[in-house]
Amino acid sequence: MSAVIAKEDIPLYKIVPAFVDNTERWKKELEYAVRLGNEYKGKTHIIFETTQGPKEVETTVWSLTDGYLQLKGGMLIPLHSIIDIHF
């Protein structure tokens, strides 16, 4: 079970790699999240691993790089820390 947090609170947590790196598995979903955020202003639920356990944010995804998701407001989540995403 993940705790829902505000995207502004992401810097309060130390993000760590997920037990399994699902970066390749999530590739199409991550690309869709960027399109959803940029074209439709839609939000994505992202669950990621921290030293305090899984955390979840509901936010707009602005961009995708080889290593990070950039969220609205300039927050970054490392791809290797993502546990799950849903729309």
Backbone atoms as SQL, in Angstrom:
CREATE TABLE atoms (id INTEGER PRIMARY KEY, chain TEXT, resi INTEGER, resn TEXT, atom TEXT, x REAL, y REAL, z REAL);
INSERT INTO atoms VALUES
  (1, 'A', 1, 'MET', 'N', 0.842, -1.179, 0.000),
  (2, 'A', 1, 'MET', 'CA', 0.000, 0.000, 0.000),
  (3, 'A', 1, 'MET', 'C', 0.887, 1.242, 0.000),
  (4, 'A', 2, 'SER', 'N', 0.554, 2.198, -0.827),
  (5, 'A', 2, 'SER', 'CA', 1.348, 3.418, -0.907),
  (6, 'A', 2, 'SER', 'C', 0.599, 4.578, -0.267),
  (7, 'A', 3, 'ALA', 'N', 1.356, 5.500, 0.300),
  (8, 'A', 3, 'ALA', 'CA', 0.785, 6.713, 0.881),
  (9, 'A', 3, 'ALA', 'C', 0.732, 7.787, -0.193),
  (10, 'A', 4, 'VAL', 'N', -0.408, 8.456, -0.315),
  (11, 'A', 4, 'VAL', 'CA', -0.565, 9.526, -1.295),
  (12, 'A', 4, 'VAL', 'C', 0.030, 10.805, -0.710),
  (13, 'A', 5, 'ILE', 'N', 0.874, 11.451, -1.518),
  (14, 'A', 5, 'ILE', 'CA', 1.491, 12.708, -1.109),
  (15, 'A', 5, 'ILE', 'C', 1.287, 13.755, -2.206),
  (16, 'A', 6, 'ALA', 'N', 1.444, 15.015, -1.852),
  (17, 'A', 6, 'ALA', 'CA', 1.399, 16.103, -2.837),
  (18, 'A', 6, 'ALA', 'C', 2.728, 16.135, -3.590),
  (19, 'A', 7, 'LYS', 'N', 2.681, 16.497, -4.851),
  (20, 'A', 7, 'LYS', 'CA', 3.928, 16.527, -5.635),
  (21, 'A', 7, 'LYS', 'C', 4.937, 17.497, -5.043),
  (22, 'A', 8, 'GLU', 'N', 4.456, 18.537, -4.378),
  (23, 'A', 8, 'GLU', 'CA', 5.350, 19.499, -3.745),
  (24, 'A', 8, 'GLU', 'C', 6.135, 18.888, -2.587),
  (25, 'A', 9, 'ASP', 'N', 5.642, 17.762, -2.066),
  (26, 'A', 9, 'ASP', 'CA', 6.307, 17.086, -0.949),
  (27, 'A', 9, 'ASP', 'C', 7.354, 16.065, -1.398),
  (28, 'A', 10, 'ILE', 'N', 7.488, 15.826, -2.681),
  (29, 'A', 10, 'ILE', 'CA', 8.458, 14.842, -3.181),
  (30, 'A', 10, 'ILE', 'C', 9.869, 15.110, -2.646),
  (31, 'A', 11, 'PRO', 'N', 10.345, 16.360, -2.614),
  (32, 'A', 11, 'PRO', 'CA', 11.704, 16.602, -2.109),
  (33, 'A', 11, 'PRO', 'C', 11.907, 16.227, -0.635),
  (34, 'A', 12, 'LEU', 'N', 10.834, 16.009, 0.102),
  (35, 'A', 12, 'LEU', 'CA', 10.946, 15.630, 1.509),
  (36, 'A', 12, 'LEU', 'C', 11.347, 14.160, 1.688),
  (37, 'A', 13, 'TYR', 'N', 11.308, 13.391, 0.607),
  (38, 'A', 13, 'TYR', 'CA', 11.589, 11.960, 0.667),
  (39, 'A', 13, 'TYR', 'C', 12.841, 11.617, -0.132),
  (40, 'A', 14, 'LYS', 'N', 13.571, 10.631, 0.346),
  (41, 'A', 14, 'LYS', 'CA', 14.716, 10.128, -0.405),
  (42, 'A', 14, 'LYS', 'C', 14.216, 9.022, -1.324),
  (43, 'A', 15, 'ILE', 'N', 14.261, 9.282, -2.621),
  (44, 'A', 15, 'ILE', 'CA', 13.794, 8.311, -3.607),
  (45, 'A', 15, 'ILE', 'C', 14.898, 7.291, -3.851),
  (46, 'A', 16, 'VAL', 'N', 14.520, 6.016, -3.836),
  (47, 'A', 16, 'VAL', 'CA', 15.471, 4.926, -4.027),
  (48, 'A', 16, 'VAL', 'C', 14.975, 4.017, -5.152),
  (49, 'A', 17, 'PRO', 'N', 15.863, 3.186, -5.707),
  (50, 'A', 17, 'PRO', 'CA', 15.427, 2.260, -6.766),
  (51, 'A', 17, 'PRO', 'C', 14.361, 1.290, -6.263),
  (52, 'A', 18, 'ALA', 'N', 13.427, 0.975, -7.136),
  (53, 'A', 18, 'ALA', 'CA', 12.418, -0.035, -6.829),
  (54, 'A', 18, 'ALA', 'C', 13.090, -1.396, -6.774),
  (55, 'A', 19, 'PHE', 'N', 12.423, -2.350, -6.144),
  (56, 'A', 19, 'PHE', 'CA', 12.965, -3.699, -6.032),
  (57, 'A', 19, 'PHE', 'C', 13.285, -4.271, -7.413),
  (58, 'A', 20, 'VAL', 'N', 12.417, -3.978, -8.397),
  (59, 'A', 20, 'VAL', 'CA', 12.622, -4.400, -9.782),
  (60, 'A', 20, 'VAL', 'C', 12.583, -3.157, -10.656),
  (61, 'A', 21, 'ASP', 'N', 13.585, -2.991, -11.514),
  (62, 'A', 21, 'ASP', 'CA', 13.613, -1.856, -12.441),
  (63, 'A', 21, 'ASP', 'C', 12.680, -2.160, -13.611),
  (64, 'A', 22, 'ASN', 'N', 11.549, -1.463, -13.665),
  (65, 'A', 22, 'ASN', 'CA', 10.549, -1.679, -14.706),
  (66, 'A', 22, 'ASN', 'C', 10.591, -0.622, -15.801),
  (67, 'A', 23, 'THR', 'N', 11.709, 0.072, -15.932),
  (68, 'A', 23, 'THR', 'CA', 11.805, 1.173, -16.885),
  (69, 'A', 23, 'THR', 'C', 11.370, 0.754, -18.286),
  (70, 'A', 24, 'GLU', 'N', 11.880, -0.358, -18.781),
  (71, 'A', 24, 'GLU', 'CA', 11.509, -0.810, -20.128),
  (72, 'A', 24, 'GLU', 'C', 10.047, -1.229, -20.194),
  (73, 'A', 25, 'ARG', 'N', 9.574, -1.840, -19.135),
  (74, 'A', 25, 'ARG', 'CA', 8.180, -2.297, -19.088),
  (75, 'A', 25, 'ARG', 'C', 7.215, -1.125, -19.173),
  (76, 'A', 26, 'TRP', 'N', 7.572, -0.001, -18.552),
  (77, 'A', 26, 'TRP', 'CA', 6.688, 1.157, -18.486),
  (78, 'A', 26, 'TRP', 'C', 6.853, 2.110, -19.657),
  (79, 'A', 27, 'LYS', 'N', 7.747, 1.838, -20.586),
  (80, 'A', 27, 'LYS', 'CA', 8.082, 2.798, -21.646),
  (81, 'A', 27, 'LYS', 'C', 6.846, 3.363, -22.365),
  (82, 'A', 28, 'LYS', 'N', 5.973, 2.517, -22.864),
  (83, 'A', 28, 'LYS', 'CA', 4.796, 3.008, -23.598),
  (84, 'A', 28, 'LYS', 'C', 3.849, 3.792, -22.682),
  (85, 'A', 29, 'GLU', 'N', 3.676, 3.321, -21.450),
  (86, 'A', 29, 'GLU', 'CA', 2.811, 4.025, -20.511),
  (87, 'A', 29, 'GLU', 'C', 3.395, 5.391, -20.149),
  (88, 'A', 30, 'LEU', 'N', 4.711, 5.463, -19.990),
  (89, 'A', 30, 'LEU', 'CA', 5.350, 6.742, -19.666),
  (90, 'A', 30, 'LEU', 'C', 5.209, 7.724, -20.821),
  (91, 'A', 31, 'GLU', 'N', 5.368, 7.241, -22.042),
  (92, 'A', 31, 'GLU', 'CA', 5.188, 8.109, -23.205),
  (93, 'A', 31, 'GLU', 'C', 3.741, 8.606, -23.290),
  (94, 'A', 32, 'TYR', 'N', 2.795, 7.721, -22.972),
  (95, 'A', 32, 'TYR', 'CA', 1.396, 8.125, -22.962),
  (96, 'A', 32, 'TYR', 'C', 1.144, 9.165, -21.871),
  (97, 'A', 33, 'ALA', 'N', 1.763, 9.002, -20.705),
  (98, 'A', 33, 'ALA', 'CA', 1.597, 9.956, -19.602),
  (99, 'A', 33, 'ALA', 'C', 2.046, 11.353, -20.025),
  (100, 'A', 34, 'VAL', 'N', 3.138, 11.435, -20.779),
  (101, 'A', 34, 'VAL', 'CA', 3.622, 12.733, -21.280),
  (102, 'A', 34, 'VAL', 'C', 2.589, 13.333, -22.235),
  (103, 'A', 35, 'ARG', 'N', 2.080, 12.509, -23.135),
  (104, 'A', 35, 'ARG', 'CA', 1.080, 12.998, -24.091),
  (105, 'A', 35, 'ARG', 'C', -0.191, 13.439, -23.357),
  (106, 'A', 36, 'LEU', 'N', -0.619, 12.639, -22.407),
  (107, 'A', 36, 'LEU', 'CA', -1.802, 12.972, -21.613),
  (108, 'A', 36, 'LEU', 'C', -1.622, 14.310, -20.906),
  (109, 'A', 37, 'GLY', 'N', -0.451, 14.545, -20.342),
  (110, 'A', 37, 'GLY', 'CA', -0.184, 15.787, -19.628),
  (111, 'A', 37, 'GLY', 'C', -0.070, 16.992, -20.529),
  (112, 'A', 38, 'ASN', 'N', 0.617, 16.833, -21.644),
  (113, 'A', 38, 'ASN', 'CA', 0.866, 17.971, -22.530),
  (114, 'A', 38, 'ASN', 'C', -0.316, 18.317, -23.427),
  (115, 'A', 39, 'GLU', 'N', -0.996, 17.312, -23.961),
  (116, 'A', 39, 'GLU', 'CA', -2.081, 17.583, -24.904),
  (117, 'A', 39, 'GLU', 'C', -3.437, 17.743, -24.231),
  (118, 'A', 40, 'TYR', 'N', -3.663, 16.997, -23.156),
  (119, 'A', 40, 'TYR', 'CA', -4.985, 16.979, -22.541),
  (120, 'A', 40, 'TYR', 'C', -5.005, 17.499, -21.101),
  (121, 'A', 41, 'LYS', 'N', -3.829, 17.864, -20.575),
  (122, 'A', 41, 'LYS', 'CA', -3.696, 18.341, -19.189),
  (123, 'A', 41, 'LYS', 'C', -4.213, 17.308, -18.182),
  (124, 'A', 42, 'GLY', 'N', -4.165, 16.029, -18.604),
  (125, 'A', 42, 'GLY', 'CA', -4.610, 14.945, -17.741),
  (126, 'A', 42, 'GLY', 'C', -3.545, 14.549, -16.738),
  (127, 'A', 43, 'LYS', 'N', -3.994, 13.965, -15.635),
  (128, 'A', 43, 'LYS', 'CA', -3.076, 13.578, -14.565),
  (129, 'A', 43, 'LYS', 'C', -2.831, 12.072, -14.574),
  (130, 'A', 44, 'THR', 'N', -1.673, 11.715, -14.056),
  (131, 'A', 44, 'THR', 'CA', -1.246, 10.330, -13.950),
  (132, 'A', 44, 'THR', 'C', -0.942, 10.025, -12.484),
  (133, 'A', 45, 'HIS', 'N', -1.297, 8.838, -12.045),
  (134, 'A', 45, 'HIS', 'CA', -0.933, 8.371, -10.704),
  (135, 'A', 45, 'HIS', 'C', 0.389, 7.630, -10.827),
  (136, 'A', 46, 'ILE', 'N', 1.383, 8.043, -10.072),
  (137, 'A', 46, 'ILE', 'CA', 2.712, 7.438, -10.125),
  (138, 'A', 46, 'ILE', 'C', 3.064, 6.954, -8.720),
  (139, 'A', 47, 'ILE', 'N', 3.384, 5.675, -8.614),
  (140, 'A', 47, 'ILE', 'CA', 3.827, 5.110, -7.337),
  (141, 'A', 47, 'ILE', 'C', 5.323, 4.854, -7.462),
  (142, 'A', 48, 'PHE', 'N', 6.077, 5.379, -6.509),
  (143, 'A', 48, 'PHE', 'CA', 7.534, 5.249, -6.557),
  (144, 'A', 48, 'PHE', 'C', 8.060, 4.879, -5.179),
  (145, 'A', 49, 'GLU', 'N', 9.267, 4.326, -5.162),
  (146, 'A', 49, 'GLU', 'CA', 9.872, 3.828, -3.919),
  (147, 'A', 49, 'GLU', 'C', 10.695, 4.904, -3.235),
  (148, 'A', 50, 'THR', 'N', 10.550, 4.981, -1.906),
  (149, 'A', 50, 'THR', 'CA', 11.370, 5.876, -1.090),
  (150, 'A', 50, 'THR', 'C', 11.911, 5.071, 0.095),
  (151, 'A', 51, 'THR', 'N', 12.803, 5.680, 0.850),
  (152, 'A', 51, 'THR', 'CA', 13.327, 5.009, 2.042),
  (153, 'A', 51, 'THR', 'C', 12.239, 4.832, 3.104),
  (154, 'A', 52, 'GLN', 'N', 11.142, 5.560, 2.966),
  (155, 'A', 52, 'GLN', 'CA', 10.027, 5.448, 3.910),
  (156, 'A', 52, 'GLN', 'C', 8.873, 4.634, 3.340),
  (157, 'A', 53, 'GLY', 'N', 9.155, 3.866, 2.291),
  (158, 'A', 53, 'GLY', 'CA', 8.125, 3.045, 1.665),
  (159, 'A', 53, 'GLY', 'C', 7.555, 3.698, 0.425),
  (160, 'A', 54, 'PRO', 'N', 6.678, 2.986, -0.274),
  (161, 'A', 54, 'PRO', 'CA', 6.097, 3.507, -1.517),
  (162, 'A', 54, 'PRO', 'C', 5.268, 4.764, -1.275),
  (163, 'A', 55, 'LYS', 'N', 5.396, 5.718, -2.184),
  (164, 'A', 55, 'LYS', 'CA', 4.616, 6.955, -2.152),
  (165, 'A', 55, 'LYS', 'C', 3.921, 7.100, -3.501),
  (166, 'A', 56, 'GLU', 'N', 2.772, 7.759, -3.487),
  (167, 'A', 56, 'GLU', 'CA', 2.000, 7.956, -4.716),
  (168, 'A', 56, 'GLU', 'C', 1.680, 9.427, -4.894),
  (169, 'A', 57, 'VAL', 'N', 1.817, 9.908, -6.115),
  (170, 'A', 57, 'VAL', 'CA', 1.406, 11.272, -6.466),
  (171, 'A', 57, 'VAL', 'C', 0.462, 11.201, -7.655),
  (172, 'A', 58, 'GLU', 'N', -0.462, 12.145, -7.698),
  (173, 'A', 58, 'GLU', 'CA', -1.330, 12.319, -8.855),
  (174, 'A', 58, 'GLU', 'C', -0.960, 13.664, -9.443),
  (175, 'A', 59, 'THR', 'N', -0.414, 13.649, -10.641),
  (176, 'A', 59, 'THR', 'CA', 0.139, 14.879, -11.191),
  (177, 'A', 59, 'THR', 'C', 0.197, 14.828, -12.708),
  (178, 'A', 60, 'THR', 'N', 0.537, 15.954, -13.294),
  (179, 'A', 60, 'THR', 'CA', 0.747, 16.062, -14.733),
  (180, 'A', 60, 'THR', 'C', 2.210, 15.778, -15.044),
  (181, 'A', 61, 'VAL', 'N', 2.441, 14.900, -16.016),
  (182, 'A', 61, 'VAL', 'CA', 3.797, 14.575, -16.451),
  (183, 'A', 61, 'VAL', 'C', 4.135, 15.480, -17.628),
  (184, 'A', 62, 'TRP', 'N', 5.260, 16.221, -17.504),
  (185, 'A', 62, 'TRP', 'CA', 5.641, 17.165, -18.558),
  (186, 'A', 62, 'TRP', 'C', 6.591, 16.569, -19.578),
  (187, 'A', 63, 'SER', 'N', 7.561, 15.776, -19.104),
  (188, 'A', 63, 'SER', 'CA', 8.520, 15.228, -20.062),
  (189, 'A', 63, 'SER', 'C', 9.122, 13.934, -19.538),
  (190, 'A', 64, 'LEU', 'N', 9.771, 13.231, -20.460),
  (191, 'A', 64, 'LEU', 'CA', 10.408, 11.953, -20.179),
  (192, 'A', 64, 'LEU', 'C', 11.815, 11.990, -20.754),
  (193, 'A', 65, 'THR', 'N', 12.810, 11.648, -19.928),
  (194, 'A', 65, 'THR', 'CA', 14.183, 11.528, -20.414),
  (195, 'A', 65, 'THR', 'C', 14.605, 10.073, -20.266),
  (196, 'A', 66, 'ASP', 'N', 15.855, 9.783, -20.541),
  (197, 'A', 66, 'ASP', 'CA', 16.350, 8.412, -20.378),
  (198, 'A', 66, 'ASP', 'C', 16.324, 7.969, -18.923),
  (199, 'A', 67, 'GLY', 'N', 16.345, 8.913, -17.994),
  (200, 'A', 67, 'GLY', 'CA', 16.425, 8.536, -16.593),
  (201, 'A', 67, 'GLY', 'C', 15.349, 9.068, -15.670),
  (202, 'A', 68, 'TYR', 'N', 14.552, 10.046, -16.143),
  (203, 'A', 68, 'TYR', 'CA', 13.612, 10.713, -15.234),
  (204, 'A', 68, 'TYR', 'C', 12.283, 11.041, -15.900),
  (205, 'A', 69, 'LEU', 'N', 11.253, 11.149, -15.042),
  (206, 'A', 69, 'LEU', 'CA', 9.999, 11.790, -15.410),
  (207, 'A', 69, 'LEU', 'C', 10.055, 13.191, -14.831),
  (208, 'A', 70, 'GLN', 'N', 9.748, 14.190, -15.625),
  (209, 'A', 70, 'GLN', 'CA', 9.643, 15.543, -15.099),
  (210, 'A', 70, 'GLN', 'C', 8.165, 15.859, -14.938),
  (211, 'A', 71, 'LEU', 'N', 7.803, 16.273, -13.741),
  (212, 'A', 71, 'LEU', 'CA', 6.420, 16.580, -13.424),
  (213, 'A', 71, 'LEU', 'C', 6.174, 18.072, -13.482),
  (214, 'A', 72, 'LYS', 'N', 4.918, 18.431, -13.534),
  (215, 'A', 72, 'LYS', 'CA', 4.539, 19.839, -13.455),
  (216, 'A', 72, 'LYS', 'C', 5.155, 20.420, -12.187),
  (217, 'A', 73, 'GLY', 'N', 5.742, 21.573, -12.279),
  (218, 'A', 73, 'GLY', 'CA', 6.401, 22.197, -11.140),
  (219, 'A', 73, 'GLY', 'C', 7.877, 21.884, -11.054),
  (220, 'A', 74, 'GLY', 'N', 8.409, 21.130, -12.045),
  (221, 'A', 74, 'GLY', 'CA', 9.842, 20.857, -12.086),
  (222, 'A', 74, 'GLY', 'C', 10.316, 19.700, -11.232),
  (223, 'A', 75, 'MET', 'N', 9.425, 18.951, -10.607),
  (224, 'A', 75, 'MET', 'CA', 9.825, 17.795, -9.802),
  (225, 'A', 75, 'MET', 'C', 10.290, 16.670, -10.716),
  (226, 'A', 76, 'LEU', 'N', 11.286, 15.917, -10.246),
  (227, 'A', 76, 'LEU', 'CA', 11.808, 14.788, -11.019),
  (228, 'A', 76, 'LEU', 'C', 11.643, 13.487, -10.241),
  (229, 'A', 77, 'ILE', 'N', 11.256, 12.433, -10.944),
  (230, 'A', 77, 'ILE', 'CA', 11.190, 11.094, -10.357),
  (231, 'A', 77, 'ILE', 'C', 12.058, 10.184, -11.220),
  (232, 'A', 78, 'PRO', 'N', 13.062, 9.532, -10.627),
  (233, 'A', 78, 'PRO', 'CA', 13.898, 8.609, -11.404),
  (234, 'A', 78, 'PRO', 'C', 13.064, 7.442, -11.917),
  (235, 'A', 79, 'LEU', 'N', 13.278, 7.068, -13.162),
  (236, 'A', 79, 'LEU', 'CA', 12.508, 5.979, -13.754),
  (237, 'A', 79, 'LEU', 'C', 12.698, 4.665, -13.010),
  (238, 'A', 80, 'HIS', 'N', 13.927, 4.411, -12.526),
  (239, 'A', 80, 'HIS', 'CA', 14.193, 3.134, -11.865),
  (240, 'A', 80, 'HIS', 'C', 13.509, 3.012, -10.506),
  (241, 'A', 81, 'SER', 'N', 12.887, 4.088, -10.020),
  (242, 'A', 81, 'SER', 'CA', 12.191, 4.042, -8.732),
  (243, 'A', 81, 'SER', 'C', 10.688, 3.812, -8.886),
  (244, 'A', 82, 'ILE', 'N', 10.185, 3.815, -10.115),
  (245, 'A', 82, 'ILE', 'CA', 8.738, 3.692, -10.345),
  (246, 'A', 82, 'ILE', 'C', 8.280, 2.248, -10.132),
  (247, 'A', 83, 'ILE', 'N', 7.266, 2.110, -9.295),
  (248, 'A', 83, 'ILE', 'CA', 6.684, 0.809, -9.005),
  (249, 'A', 83, 'ILE', 'C', 5.485, 0.550, -9.881),
  (250, 'A', 84, 'ASP', 'N', 4.647, 1.596, -10.072),
  (251, 'A', 84, 'ASP', 'CA', 3.424, 1.434, -10.857),
  (252, 'A', 84, 'ASP', 'C', 2.973, 2.800, -11.352),
  (253, 'A', 85, 'ILE', 'N', 2.254, 2.787, -12.458),
  (254, 'A', 85, 'ILE', 'CA', 1.609, 4.008, -12.965),
  (255, 'A', 85, 'ILE', 'C', 0.220, 3.632, -13.456),
  (256, 'A', 86, 'HIS', 'N', -0.718, 4.537, -13.300),
  (257, 'A', 86, 'HIS', 'CA', -2.043, 4.340, -13.878),
  (258, 'A', 86, 'HIS', 'C', -2.683, 5.698, -14.140),
  (259, 'A', 87, 'PHE', 'N', -3.657, 5.658, -14.997),
  (260, 'A', 87, 'PHE', 'CA', -4.276, 6.900, -15.504),
  (261, 'A', 87, 'PHE', 'C', -5.694, 7.033, -14.993);
